[in-house]
Amino acid sequence: MFTGPGGSGSSTVAAAAAVASARAGVMTVLVCHAATPLTDAPAGAVPLEVESGLFALTCEAGSWDGLGSPLLEDLAGLPGGREMVLLAQLHRLLTEGWSDLVVLDGPPVADCLRLVAAPAGLLRLLDRAPASLLRRWPSATASGLSPDQWRVRLRDLAGLLLGGSLSARVVVASHHDAASRARSAVVGLRLHGVPVDEVVVTGVARGSDPARSARTVSDALAPLAVRTVAPAASPPQGPEELAELGVEPLDPAHPPSRSEPQLVADDGGYLLSMPLPYLTGGEVELGRRDDVLLVGAAGARRVVDLPGVLRRCQVVSASVGDGWLRVRFRPDPALWPAGSDHG
């Protein structure tokens, strides 16, 4: 997935990476949220072949209707429906074996974070829906799926995002605050459990110095890899011009490196650790609401569903250091039977 703060050339870099990957022998589909420099083909439901081994699928706003699936019609009408339809399309491409690699030209970072959070958020809404609504659910939806069938579909979409195959590349324009913009994007993605492979600094502005900006980004985000893309004389169009940018191909044979949340028993309570790099304690906001933990950082916010054992606990303290957020929990005496084993 390629994303950035907006106006950084992430669509161009995503298209160039798709071209490079296909020409390196990897069957590739580029999925775009809007128009792409790779092709002027209209939005549709089926990827169109651009050249040998390279396909493109455009999912522009307004193109969600008429995709030929009642489930997609249902998704489009839900809160976060646009993101859900895009996820459903990605899931279909992967499960139907369209390619070895799917490159997502993602929307700006804030919208990407909503996309990542959408399946879990809708599952949460479904779990809290009143019984009267759940009884009417199949007849009220175009797909006719039961609530349990919807839960299966939503878990499939969540697994697509956090099951080990998704990673992100953050694209920022050469600018005096490139490091700050890159840091905010990386932190937001990591907060939502998405590994970030690298940052790409582009020279989209006249007179910009991508190499200099890349050095400041590298200093701020070490040891994360940082690359540059030199500015083109004019916006590239089509595979040949995109190939001239020299963007490296992607290798689907090497899965992204992940740091998973950890829960351990600790001193009569529990310690929940979540990977959250490049932050200090004063930059993290933490809250508790019913069975979820609310975590905010760098302008991003995530709702974390707590495992069953922590739902009967109180938050005692939290700290940030060494790239991890650590939250300590203590059993709530009102919710634990006297003399029970806490772990």
HUWOLIN-V334837 format. One record per backbone hydrogen bond with DSSP energy under -1.0 kcal/mol. NH is the residue of the N-H (numbers start at 0). CO is the residue of the C=O. If there is no record, write none. Layout:
((NH | CO) (NH | CO))
This chain:
((1 | 103) (2 | 168) (12 | 8) (13 | 9) (14 | 10) (15 | 11) (16 | 12) (17 | 13) (18 | 14) (19 | 15) (20 | 16) (21 | 17) (22 | 18) (24 | 21) (25 | 20) (27 | 52) (28 | 100) (29 | 54) (30 | 102) (31 | 56) (32 | 104) (43 | 57) (47 | 55) (49 | 53) (50 | 53) (53 | 50) (54 | 27) (55 | 47) (56 | 29) (58 | 31) (62 | 59) (72 | 68) (73 | 69) (74 | 70) (75 | 71) (77 | 74) (80 | 77) (83 | 79) (84 | 80) (85 | 81) (86 | 82) (87 | 83) (88 | 84) (89 | 85) (90 | 86) (91 | 87) (92 | 88) (93 | 89) (94 | 90) (95 | 91) (97 | 92) (99 | 26) (100 | 26) (102 | 28) (104 | 30) (105 | 1) (105 | 103) (108 | 3) (111 | 107) (112 | 108) (113 | 109) (114 | 110) (115 | 111) (116 | 112) (117 | 113) (120 | 116) (121 | 117) (122 | 118) (123 | 119) (124 | 120) (125 | 121) (126 | 122) (127 | 123) (133 | 129) (134 | 130) (139 | 135) (149 | 145) (150 | 146) (151 | 147) (152 | 148) (153 | 149) (154 | 150) (155 | 151) (156 | 152) (157 | 153) (158 | 154) (159 | 155) (160 | 156) (161 | 157) (162 | 158) (167 | 194) (168 | 0) (169 | 197) (170 | 2) (171 | 199) (173 | 201) (177 | 174) (180 | 176) (181 | 177) (182 | 178) (183 | 179) (184 | 180) (185 | 181) (186 | 182) (187 | 183) (188 | 184) (189 | 185) (190 | 186) (191 | 187) (192 | 189) (193 | 188) (196 | 167) (198 | 224) (199 | 169) (200 | 226) (201 | 171) (202 | 228) (207 | 204) (212 | 208) (213 | 209) (214 | 210) (215 | 211) (216 | 212) (217 | 213) (218 | 214) (219 | 215) (220 | 216) (223 | 220) (226 | 198) (228 | 200) (237 | 36) (241 | 237) (242 | 238) (243 | 239) (244 | 241) (245 | 242) (253 | 250) (261 | 272) (263 | 270) (265 | 268) (268 | 265) (269 | 328) (270 | 263) (271 | 326) (272 | 261) (273 | 324) (275 | 322) (282 | 279) (283 | 280) (284 | 295) (286 | 293) (288 | 291) (291 | 288) (292 | 303) (293 | 286) (294 | 301) (295 | 284) (296 | 299) (299 | 296) (301 | 294) (303 | 292) (305 | 290) (309 | 306) (310 | 306) (312 | 309) (313 | 329) (315 | 327) (318 | 325) (320 | 323) (323 | 320) (324 | 273) (325 | 318) (326 | 271) (327 | 316) (328 | 269) (329 | 313) (331 | 311) (334 | 331) (335 | 331) (339 | 336))
